[in-house]
Amino acid sequence: MKAFVAFDKAALAAGAIPVEYKELMAIAVVLTTQCPYCIEIHSDKARGMGASDQEISEVVMIAAALRAGAAITHGTHTIKGA
């Protein structure tokens, strides 16, 4: 657990990508994995760093588009043999 916490902190630390952007990316990921605890944690962190409701709303749309896109592309496999 200690190793995971250290990894998590390192992954979300400031670097080439600003921390606020990393938190917005984290929101997109947790919306696709659908972890309610992570949604709350990363939404709160992003807001605490100044992310606006509009930015978070756009992230929601990105996650929805990618998730729906995956369903469409995977769906082609269901009709491939038809």
HUFEN-V93782 format. One record per residue. N is the residue number from 1. D_LAST is the distance of its C-alpha to the last C-alpha in Angstrom with 2 decimals. Layout:
# HUFEN-V93782
n:N d_last:D_LAST
n:N d_last:D_LAST
This chain:
# HUFEN-V93782
n:1 d_last:47.38
n:2 d_last:50.10
n:3 d_last:48.00
n:4 d_last:45.05
n:5 d_last:47.41
n:6 d_last:48.92
n:7 d_last:45.54
n:8 d_last:44.47
n:9 d_last:47.76
n:10 d_last:47.49
n:11 d_last:43.94
n:12 d_last:45.02
n:13 d_last:48.43
n:14 d_last:49.53
n:15 d_last:48.57
n:16 d_last:47.01
n:17 d_last:45.04
n:18 d_last:47.29
n:19 d_last:47.08
n:20 d_last:46.18
n:21 d_last:43.07
n:22 d_last:42.17
n:23 d_last:42.49
n:24 d_last:40.26
n:25 d_last:37.63
n:26 d_last:38.16
n:27 d_last:37.51
n:28 d_last:34.12
n:29 d_last:33.22
n:30 d_last:34.57
n:31 d_last:32.75
n:32 d_last:29.45
n:33 d_last:30.75
n:34 d_last:32.32
n:35 d_last:35.64
n:36 d_last:38.14
n:37 d_last:41.11
n:38 d_last:39.99
n:39 d_last:39.12
n:40 d_last:42.71
n:41 d_last:44.31
n:42 d_last:42.69
n:43 d_last:43.01
n:44 d_last:46.68
n:45 d_last:47.26
n:46 d_last:45.69
n:47 d_last:47.79
n:48 d_last:50.83
n:49 d_last:50.38
n:50 d_last:50.29
n:51 d_last:46.62
n:52 d_last:46.46
n:53 d_last:44.32
n:54 d_last:42.76
n:55 d_last:41.83
n:56 d_last:40.36
n:57 d_last:38.43
n:58 d_last:36.92
n:59 d_last:35.94
n:60 d_last:34.23
n:61 d_last:32.19
n:62 d_last:31.29
n:63 d_last:30.12
n:64 d_last:28.07
n:65 d_last:26.45
n:66 d_last:25.60
n:67 d_last:24.32
n:68 d_last:22.10
n:69 d_last:21.00
n:70 d_last:20.02
n:71 d_last:17.95
n:72 d_last:16.10
n:73 d_last:15.63
n:74 d_last:14.66
n:75 d_last:12.23
n:76 d_last:10.23
n:77 d_last:9.70
n:78 d_last:8.16
n:79 d_last:5.15
n:80 d_last:5.60
n:81 d_last:3.79
n:82 d_last:0.00
